Amino acid sequence: MDGLMLFDPLFRVPFFNGLLLAVALSVIGAYLRLRDEWLSAFSLSQVAAAGGVVALPLGLPVVVTASVAAGALALVFGLMNRVNNNHYGWAILVGWALALVLAANTHQGSVVVESLLRGQLYFSSMAHLWSAVILLAIMALVLPWASKRLMMGRFFPDYFSANRIPAWRHRLPFAALVVFSVVLGTVAMGAVPAFAMAFIPAWVGFVLCKGWRKAMVVTVVLAVSAYLVGFGLAIQFDQPFGPTLVIVLALLAPLRLLNKL
């Protein structure tokens, strides 16, 4: 495919949709890594994929049922006192199994689950783009307020219970942001690419930087850079976007070795 296709109006909305989601997912991923809950992004994406298949028999939009399924899981985990990656690993297995079973027993379910697993960025619309804009706007309002509380809960886990401060007041809004970003990422990019965007940039950025603010900046820069390269390569060589993005993100891993120099 001609490289000039990258500037074709047909790809403008998908391009900016993915760009905004790259920022949102990488920021959310940084907070999840801070809380040592980075695997939650993958569990939510798998459960969202399972919920998306239910949209067909119910006659509802995929994003609605996917959000309900992922939101229900986040609510349950958010109300628990202690949640770790073991819980999220269990949810990944259940979500993956349910997605495939539901797809096998639903008319055209295999088509929906494949699109959710592989992503459909090229077919995203202005509705997806506006959703990404709204997501970033909400993150800009909520995260500055929740950030200190999330850090307190990470480094002093008994602080809220000892002082009889309800932790759900900041945990549930944060969980809602995670669900919102992961569902949008799953619908547009695919379950695995969305997880890779939340996981790898923060994984690399946290090793390269000691300060929280520097790590956050580096995380977003890595995510955006990987997205730009991945999108450009996919268009240039007529390749599926999701796998191309994951390969580019995976190639960031050796940057962690710079910390050893």
C-alpha positions as CSV (number, residue, x, y, z in Angstrom):
1,M,0.0,0.0,0.0
2,D,1.3,3.5,-0.9
3,G,2.7,5.4,2.1
4,L,0.6,8.4,1.1
5,M,-2.5,6.4,2.2
6,L,-1.4,7.3,5.7
7,F,-2.7,10.9,5.0
8,D,-5.9,9.7,3.3
9,P,-9.0,11.3,5.0
10,L,-10.3,7.7,5.4
11,F,-7.7,7.1,8.1
12,R,-7.9,10.4,10.0
13,V,-10.6,9.4,12.4
14,P,-9.1,5.9,13.1
15,F,-5.6,7.5,13.5
16,F,-6.7,10.1,16.1
17,N,-8.9,7.6,17.8
18,G,-6.0,5.3,18.3
19,L,-3.7,8.1,19.3
20,L,-6.0,9.3,22.1
21,L,-6.5,5.8,23.3
22,A,-2.7,5.3,23.3
23,V,-2.4,8.2,25.7
24,A,-5.3,7.1,27.9
25,L,-4.3,3.4,28.1
26,S,-0.6,4.2,28.9
27,V,-1.6,6.6,31.7
28,I,-4.0,4.0,33.2
29,G,-1.3,1.4,32.8
30,A,1.1,3.5,34.8
31,Y,-1.3,3.7,37.7
32,L,-2.0,0.0,37.5
33,R,1.7,-0.7,37.6
34,L,2.0,1.7,40.6
35,R,-0.7,-0.4,42.4
36,D,0.8,-3.7,41.1
37,E,-2.4,-4.5,39.4
38,W,-1.2,-4.3,35.8
39,L,-2.8,-7.7,34.9
40,S,-6.2,-6.2,35.6
41,A,-6.2,-4.5,32.1
42,F,-6.0,-7.9,30.4
43,S,-8.6,-9.5,32.6
44,L,-11.1,-6.6,31.9
45,S,-10.4,-6.8,28.2
46,Q,-11.1,-10.5,28.1
47,V,-14.3,-10.1,30.2
48,A,-15.3,-7.2,27.9
49,A,-14.9,-9.4,24.9
50,A,-17.1,-12.0,26.5
51,G,-19.7,-9.4,27.3
52,G,-19.5,-8.0,23.7
53,V,-20.7,-11.3,22.3
54,V,-23.9,-11.1,24.4
55,A,-24.8,-7.9,22.4
56,L,-26.0,-10.0,19.4
57,P,-28.9,-11.9,21.0
58,L,-29.9,-8.9,23.1
59,G,-29.8,-6.6,20.2
60,L,-27.6,-4.0,22.0
61,P,-24.5,-2.2,20.9
62,V,-21.3,-4.2,21.6
63,V,-19.8,-1.4,23.7
64,V,-22.8,-1.4,26.1
65,T,-22.7,-5.1,26.9
66,A,-18.9,-5.1,27.0
67,S,-18.9,-2.2,29.5
68,V,-21.5,-3.9,31.7
69,A,-19.5,-7.1,31.8
70,A,-16.2,-5.4,32.6
71,G,-17.9,-3.0,35.0
72,A,-19.4,-5.8,36.9
73,L,-16.0,-7.4,37.4
74,A,-14.4,-4.1,38.4
75,L,-17.2,-3.5,40.9
76,V,-16.7,-6.9,42.5
77,F,-12.9,-6.5,42.7
78,G,-13.3,-2.8,43.8
79,L,-15.4,-3.8,46.8
80,M,-12.8,-6.4,48.0
81,N,-10.3,-5.4,50.6
82,R,-7.3,-6.9,48.9
83,V,-7.0,-7.8,45.2
84,N,-3.9,-8.9,43.4
85,N,-2.8,-10.4,40.0
86,N,-3.9,-13.8,41.1
87,H,-7.5,-12.7,41.0
88,Y,-7.0,-11.0,37.6
89,G,-5.4,-14.2,36.3
90,W,-8.5,-16.1,37.3
91,A,-10.7,-13.5,35.5
92,I,-8.6,-13.8,32.4
93,L,-9.2,-17.5,32.1
94,V,-12.9,-17.2,32.8
95,G,-13.3,-14.3,30.4
96,W,-11.5,-16.1,27.6
97,A,-13.5,-19.3,28.1
98,L,-16.8,-17.5,28.2
99,A,-16.0,-15.4,25.1
100,L,-15.3,-18.5,23.1
101,V,-18.2,-20.6,24.4
102,L,-20.7,-17.7,23.9
103,A,-19.3,-17.1,20.4
104,A,-19.7,-20.8,19.5
105,N,-23.3,-20.8,20.6
106,T,-24.4,-17.4,19.2
107,H,-25.2,-16.6,15.6
108,Q,-22.3,-14.6,14.1
109,G,-20.7,-14.6,17.6
110,S,-17.4,-15.8,16.2
111,V,-17.3,-12.6,14.0
112,V,-17.8,-10.4,17.0
113,V,-15.4,-12.1,19.3
114,E,-12.7,-12.1,16.5
115,S,-13.2,-8.4,16.0
116,L,-12.9,-7.7,19.7
117,L,-9.8,-9.9,20.0
118,R,-8.1,-8.5,16.9
119,G,-9.5,-4.9,17.0
120,Q,-11.2,-2.9,14.4
121,L,-9.4,0.5,14.5
122,Y,-9.7,1.1,10.8
123,F,-13.5,0.9,11.1
124,S,-13.8,3.2,14.1
125,S,-16.1,6.2,13.8
126,M,-16.6,9.7,15.2
127,A,-18.5,8.1,18.0
128,H,-15.4,6.2,19.1
129,L,-13.3,9.4,18.7
130,W,-15.6,11.5,20.8
131,S,-15.7,8.7,23.4
132,A,-11.9,8.8,23.6
133,V,-12.0,12.6,24.0
134,I,-14.6,12.3,26.8
135,L,-12.4,9.6,28.5
136,L,-9.3,11.9,28.5
137,A,-11.4,14.8,29.8
138,I,-12.7,12.7,32.7
139,M,-9.2,11.4,33.4
140,A,-7.9,15.0,33.5
141,L,-10.5,15.8,36.2
142,V,-10.5,12.6,38.3
143,L,-6.8,11.5,38.3
144,P,-5.3,14.6,40.0
145,W,-7.8,14.1,42.8
146,A,-7.4,10.3,43.0
147,S,-3.7,10.1,42.5
148,K,-2.6,10.9,46.0
149,R,-5.2,8.5,47.4
150,L,-4.1,5.7,45.1
151,M,-0.5,6.2,46.1
152,M,-1.4,6.2,49.8
153,G,-3.3,2.9,49.3
154,R,-0.3,1.4,47.5
155,F,2.4,2.4,50.0
156,F,0.3,2.4,53.2
157,P,-2.4,-0.2,52.5
158,D,-3.8,0.0,56.1
159,Y,-4.1,3.8,56.1
160,F,-7.8,4.0,55.1
161,S,-9.0,1.2,57.3
162,A,-7.0,2.4,60.3
163,N,-8.5,5.9,59.9
164,R,-11.9,4.6,59.0
165,I,-11.8,6.4,55.7
166,P,-13.9,4.6,53.0
167,A,-11.5,3.5,50.3
168,W,-14.2,2.9,47.8
169,R,-14.7,6.6,47.3
170,H,-11.5,6.8,45.2
171,R,-11.1,3.1,44.2
172,L,-14.5,2.9,42.4
173,P,-14.0,6.1,40.3
174,F,-10.6,4.8,39.3
175,A,-12.0,1.4,38.5
176,A,-14.6,3.1,36.3
177,L,-11.8,4.9,34.4
178,V,-10.0,1.6,33.9
179,V,-13.1,0.0,32.6
180,F,-13.9,2.9,30.3
181,S,-10.4,3.0,28.8
182,V,-10.0,-0.8,28.5
183,V,-13.4,-1.3,26.9
184,L,-12.8,1.5,24.3
185,G,-9.3,0.1,23.7
186,T,-10.7,-3.5,23.3
187,V,-13.4,-2.4,20.8
188,A,-10.9,-0.2,18.8
189,M,-7.5,-1.9,19.1
190,G,-8.4,-5.4,20.3
191,A,-8.0,-7.1,23.7
192,V,-4.3,-8.0,23.4
193,P,-3.2,-4.7,21.8
194,A,-5.1,-2.7,24.4
195,F,-3.4,-4.7,27.2
196,A,0.0,-4.3,25.5
197,M,-0.5,-0.5,25.4
198,A,-1.3,-0.4,29.1
199,F,1.4,-2.9,30.1
200,I,4.6,-2.4,28.1
201,P,5.2,1.4,28.1
202,A,4.8,1.6,31.9
203,W,6.8,-1.6,32.4
204,V,9.7,0.1,30.5
205,G,9.2,3.6,31.8
206,F,9.2,2.6,35.5
207,V,12.6,1.0,35.1
208,L,14.1,4.0,33.2
209,C,12.9,6.6,35.6
210,K,12.9,6.8,39.4
211,G,10.5,9.7,39.8
212,W,6.8,9.3,39.3
213,R,6.3,12.3,37.1
214,K,9.3,11.4,34.9
215,A,8.1,7.8,34.6
216,M,4.6,9.0,33.6
217,V,6.0,11.3,30.9
218,V,8.3,8.6,29.5
219,T,5.5,6.1,29.6
220,V,3.2,8.3,27.5
221,V,6.1,9.2,25.1
222,L,6.9,5.5,24.6
223,A,3.2,4.6,24.0
224,V,2.6,7.4,21.5
225,S,5.9,6.7,19.7
226,A,5.0,3.0,19.4
227,Y,1.5,3.8,18.2
228,L,2.8,6.2,15.5
229,V,5.3,3.6,14.3
230,G,2.8,0.7,14.5
231,F,0.1,2.6,12.6
232,G,2.5,3.8,10.0
233,L,3.9,0.3,9.4
234,A,0.5,-1.3,9.2
235,I,-0.7,1.2,6.6
236,Q,2.5,1.2,4.6
237,F,2.8,-2.6,4.3
238,D,-0.9,-3.4,4.4
239,Q,-0.7,-5.4,7.7
240,P,-3.3,-5.9,10.4
241,F,-2.9,-3.0,12.9
242,G,-3.3,-5.0,16.2
243,P,-0.5,-7.5,15.7
244,T,1.8,-4.8,14.2
245,L,1.3,-2.6,17.2
246,V,2.0,-5.4,19.7
247,I,5.2,-6.3,17.8
248,V,6.4,-2.6,18.0
249,L,5.5,-2.4,21.7
250,A,7.3,-5.7,22.4
251,L,10.4,-4.3,20.8
252,L,10.5,-1.6,23.5
253,A,11.5,-4.2,26.1
254,P,15.3,-4.0,25.4
255,L,15.1,-0.4,26.5
256,R,14.9,-1.7,30.1
257,L,18.5,-2.6,29.7
258,L,19.5,1.0,29.6
259,N,19.0,1.1,33.3
260,K,21.9,-1.3,33.6
261,L,24.3,1.0,31.8
